[in-house]
Amino acid sequence: MVSFGLTNFPMKRFNPLLPSFWQTRLSFIQKKLGGVSGRIYIPAVIQSQVTIFLLALSVFPPAVFSRVLPDTAKEALFLLGLEKTAAERFSEADSLFRALVKAEPGDPWGHFFWAVEIAARMMDAEQDSFSPAFSIQLSIAQQLAEKQLKKLKKEKKEKERPDLFLLMGNIWGYRAIYEHRKGYWLGGLQAGLKAKKNFERALALDSSLYDAYNGLGNYNFWKSQRTRKFLVSTLVKDERELGIEQLIWAKERGYFSRPAAAASLVWALISEKNYAWAQALADSLMAAYPEAKSPLWAKGTLYHERKMWDSSAAVFSNLLRRLEADSSQSGFNLVECRFRLANAYYQSGHYEAALRECQTAKNYTLSSKNKKRLRKRFENLSEISKKIQKALAQKKSDGHQSYR
């Protein structure tokens, strides 16, 4: 855990590097973040990174990527926080989003991105202790966005803020994920449909909001993937291919959603058994975010699906070391990782190593909720143990017969 203080950041240190356009755009953030006497207060550890981001956006014209928010300087700070979230540098991202929300508590985007960071931390650790903070920030974001949309509708100016429909789509998308995690499938379905409706409205108002395709791509792909076995294909259209295309659009032309869209695309490609493309994309994510654990989950799963057992074991061993070094882990991911290791060792004939993983996986202290979620995994581990013991007994028996 890294602790950050707030340090004075004089504007005169910025001025030689930034064009006058960016100095003007940044002045709003300077004042809102508590700046006095020409100073801006931001976490000391990210001062240089803010400079780099703003410089990059001044070199590359806004047309290179789709714009989302009216205030471009603030948009760059949000993007920096999301990059830190993708890199799983959660404390740094939390510090930045907390400062931005404190600076402008009436901006729904700030609350939403803070909720995104909390959700990523929660899913990374499979730790529900972050749940109340996530719910609070997401609810505040929704209330503020709905209030602004209601005002714009009354003034007949809804078309001026397509980003608010994008925001509402993302809010409902996160609600859908959260409902599914809690086991409320109907609530998740209803939230997903509301997300889809808002994403489509955002694109109808501004076709350059490619970030909306991240939500639509996930919705269309996984809806088709999970229902195609149960629904008649002539009645329900298979939109997996469309979903993948939309994820590609978001990955290549989105602004906020590029890392998330890339990660979603990897899992979609693994599901479709497009292993070569999935591996290339997973490798690029590992290179971009070398400290993150999520690309390792994808890479290890990819090898597991391809039955490349030695490679799978190598990746999951690396992942296990990172999980064990992370005190925030609930134990859920450690059991899942050790199951993958145990299976890889078993399949490649390393029976003793597989038995050790099976035994260690059963020794973690877990919440009653996680025990229930992992019930199938413990059954899998017991099955592997039985198969190994049987194989070892047979090997021993064959050895005795050979000796005779």
C-alpha positions, -999 to 999 in steps of 0.1 A, spaced: 0 0 0 15 34 -10 7 65 9 5 99 -9 7 134 3 -5 165 -16 22 186 -29 23 222 -43 25 221 -81 33 257 -93 18 266 -127 50 284 -136 67 250 -138 41 239 -163 41 270 -185 73 265 -205 61 230 -216 24 236 -225 9 256 -253 -13 285 -242 -44 264 -251 -36 238 -225 -27 265 -199 -62 279 -203 -78 244 -202 -58 235 -171 -67 266 -151 -102 252 -143 -86 221 -128 -60 242 -109 -87 261 -91 -109 231 -84 -82 210 -70 -76 235 -42 -50 256 -59 -41 289 -43 -18 316 -55 -13 300 -89 -7 265 -75 -25 232 -81 -25 204 -56 -23 168 -69 -6 137 -55 32 142 -57 39 108 -73 18 115 -104 29 151 -111 52 142 -139 27 118 -154 1 145 -156 26 166 -175 33 138 -199 -4 132 -206 -12 168 -212 18 171 -235 8 140 -254 -27 154 -260 -12 187 -272 10 169 -297 -16 145 -310 -48 164 -321 -81 155 -304 -93 140 -337 -69 111 -332 -93 96 -306 -129 102 -300 -136 130 -275 -160 123 -247 -162 152 -222 -165 190 -228 -135 197 -205 -104 182 -222 -79 188 -194 -101 171 -168 -107 143 -194 -69 137 -195 -67 134 -157 -96 109 -158 -77 89 -185 -45 89 -163 -65 74 -134 -79 47 -157 -45 38 -169 -34 34 -134 -64 13 -127 -56 -9 -157 -21 -13 -144 -36 -23 -110 -19 6 -93 -51 11 -73 -38 33 -45 -25 59 -70 -57 58 -90 -78 61 -59 -58 91 -47 -63 109 -81 -101 101 -84 -106 111 -47 -90 144 -54 -110 150 -86 -143 142 -68 -134 165 -39 -126 193 -64 -159 190 -82 -184 169 -63 -212 178 -88 -195 161 -118 -210 126 -123 -181 114 -143 -157 118 -114 -179 97 -91 -183 71 -119 -146 67 -126 -139 64 -89 -165 36 -88 -147 19 -117 -115 19 -98 -132 5 -67 -149 -22 -88 -115 -32 -104 -99 -34 -70 -129 -55 -57 -127 -79 -87 -90 -82 -86 -91 -93 -49 -125 -110 -51 -131 -89 -20 -166 -77 -12 -154 -53 16 -151 -26 -11 -187 -31 -21 -203 -3 0 -179 23 -14 -185 11 -50 -223 13 -45 -221 48 -30 -200 63 -58 -220 46 -85 -253 58 -70 -240 94 -67 -229 93 -103 -263 81 -114 -282 106 -94 -261 135 -107 -263 123 -143 -301 118 -142 -305 153 -126 -285 169 -155 -304 149 -181 -337 160 -166 -326 196 -167 -314 193 -203 -346 176 -213 -367 204 -198 -346 229 -218 -348 207 -249 -310 205 -250 -304 167 -245 -285 165 -278 -258 188 -264 -246 161 -239 -244 127 -256 -217 119 -231 -243 117 -203 -261 89 -222 -227 71 -225 -222 76 -188 -257 62 -180 -249 32 -202 -218 25 -183 -235 29 -150 -262 4 -159 -235 -19 -173 -217 -19 -140 -250 -25 -122 -256 -55 -145 -222 -70 -136 -228 -63 -99 -262 -79 -100 -248 -110 -117 -220 -113 -91 -247 -113 -64 -266 -140 -82 -295 -117 -92 -298 -128 -129 -331 -111 -136 -318 -78 -122 -287 -82 -142 -306 -87 -174 -328 -57 -168 -298 -35 -160 -280 -48 -192 -310 -39 -214 -310 -3 -199 -272 -1 -206 -277 -11 -242 -305 14 -247 -283 43 -233 -253 33 -254 -274 33 -285 -288 67 -277 -253 81 -272 -242 68 -306 -273 81 -322 -264 116 -310 -227 113 -316 -214 85 -338 -178 92 -327 -184 80 -291 -166 47 -298 -164 40 -260 -200 30 -262 -190 1 -284 -172 -15 -254 -205 -19 -236 -224 -29 -267 -197 -54 -277 -197 -71 -244 -235 -72 -243 -239 -86 -278 -212 -111 -276 -219 -126 -241 -257 -125 -246 -253 -146 -277 -226 -168 -262 -246 -177 -231 -279 -182 -248 -271 -199 -281 -273 -234 -266 -308 -227 -252 -325 -205 -277 -336 -214 -313 -311 -197 -336 -338 -189 -361 -356 -168 -335 -326 -152 -318 -299 -137 -338 -263 -148 -331 -244 -115 -326 -211 -129 -314 -193 -117 -345 -209 -82 -342 -199 -81 -305 -162 -88 -314 -163 -61 -341 -176 -36 -316 -150 -45 -291 -123 -39 -318 -138 -5 -325 -136 4 -288 -101 -9 -285 -88 9 -315 -108 42 -314 -122 46 -279 -108 71 -255 -115 58 -220 -123 22 -228 -93 10 -248 -76 -11 -221 -110 -25 -209 -121 -33 -245 -88 -51 -252 -92 -72 -221 -128 -80 -230 -117 -89 -265 -91 -114 -252 -117 -133 -233 -141 -133 -262 -115 -147 -285 -106 -174 -260 -142 -183 -258 -143 -185 -296 -111 -206 -296 -93 -180 -317 -62 -187 -298 -35 -171 -320 -52 -137 -319 -60 -139 -282 -24 -148 -274 -11 -118 -294 -35 -95 -276 -27 -110 -242 10 -105 -249 4 -68 -257 -15 -63 -225 12 -79 -205 38 -56 -221 16 -26 -215 8 -35 -179 37 -56 -166 27 -53 -130 -10 -63 -136 -23 -98 -128 -53 -98 -151 -33 -104 -183 -17 -134 -166 -51 -149 -159 -59 -146 -196 -26 -160 -208 -27 -189 -183 -63 -197 -193 -54 -196 -230 -26 -221 -225 -50 -242 -203 -76 -243 -231 -49 -252 -257 -37 -280 -234 -2 -265 -233 3 -277 -198 39 -267 -191 33 -232 -204 1 -230 -184 19 -241 -152 46 -215 -157 21 -186 -161 0 -197 -131 31 -202 -110 41 -166 -118 5 -154 -110 4 -174 -77 36 -155 -65 19 -122 -72 -14 -133 -55 5 -144 -24 23 -111 -22 -10 -92 -23 -25 -89 12 -58 -78 -1 -66 -112 -17 -96 -129 -1 -84 -165 -9 -108 -171 -38 -82 -164 -64 -55 -184 -46 -77 -215 -47 -86 -209 -83 -50 -204 -93 -38 -235 -74 -66 -256 -91 -52 -245 -125 -17 -254 -114 -28 -287 -100 -46 -296 -132 -16 -285 -154 8 -306 -133 -15 -336 -133 -20 -334 -171 17 -332 -177 25 -362 -153 39 -342 -124 18 -360 -99 36 -351 -67 35 -314 -75 -2 -317 -84 -10 -333 -51 8 -305 -32 -13 -279 -50 -45 -299 -43 -37 -301 -6 -26 -264 -2 -57 -252 -20 -79 -268 7 -60 -250 35 -71 -214 29 -94 -196 52 -125 -185 32 -157 -167 38 -189 -188 37 -198 -170 4 -165 -179 -13 -167 -215 0 -201 -218 -17 -187 -202 -49 -157 -226 -49 -177 -257 -42 -172 -270 -77 -135 -262 -76 -130 -282 -45 -149 -311 -61 -125 -308 -91 -95 -308 -67 -107 -339 -50 -112 -356 -83 -77 -348 -94 -63 -361 -61 -82 -394 -66 -70 -398 -101 -34 -392 -91 -36 -416 -61 -50 -442 -85 -23 -436 -110 5 -438 -84 -10 -470 -70 -11 -485 -105 25 -474 -111 36 -490 -78 17 -522 -86 33 -523 -121 67 -519 -105 62 -548 -81 50 -570 -109 81 -561 -130 104 -568 -101 89 -603 -97 
